Amino acid sequence: MCRQFNESQPEGENTRMNGQNPVHVPYWSPLATARSIVADWGSSGDLSVDTDAKWAEKNWLNVPGPFYTGETDTGMNGPVHAPRMILCGEDGMEFVYRHPRSPDDVRTLLEAAWGEPMGGYAWDGDERWTPDSVRSWWADRSRLRTWIADEISRCSESRFPHDQATLPALREFSQSLDGRLPQYLRGYIFWLTEGREPAPSELLPPL
């Protein structure tokens, strides 16, 4: 299913249920939901195949988290099917710029991964990222800001509809650098360190 990027639609939230009331948490792990979905599908596709090679080829733009891409095709399947989570990088290959925040997000990302012809997606990022490597990725954010700004400029001037359609996601990615992303990364470092999701009131490690 192709999805329209709706800038007026609120982003999904990382939530945990407290009785009948949803509680915002800094990091929610999508993997249990992902495993349940692929169990229903009867296959994990290529997510668990050749992950050493995928990690070695990992696109530097991938935001730290459980999902990431190595080498993918350049057909823009991901941004079409999951425009609030996937973008294409400087070489036209896909990367994950926002990790799932809800079960619906997980299903959407998995569907995009299943549709990627080269099988370039993986879901073992938790076994590969470390607190230090997450901090190193964040420390290089000036390079990321430059890339996003250049892409926004290029797509704004482009006559191609697919470039224009990418602009909302690029702007969201840009805004997240000074918004939700630092808190997400601190929550993810907590997850990597403690092996559990942080409670809403818990002190998070620094970036």
Protein Blocks (a to p, Z undefined) as FASTA:
>chain_A
ZZdddfkbccddddddehjaccddfbdcfklmmmmmmmmnopahjmlgoklmmmmmocfk
lccdfbdcddddfeommmmmmmmlbccdfkopacdfbdcfbfklmmmmmmmmmmpmnlpa
ccklmmmpcfklmmmmmmmmmmmmmmmmmmmmmmmmpcbfklmmmmmmmmmmmmmmmmmm
mmmmmmmmmmmmnopacdfkbccddZZ
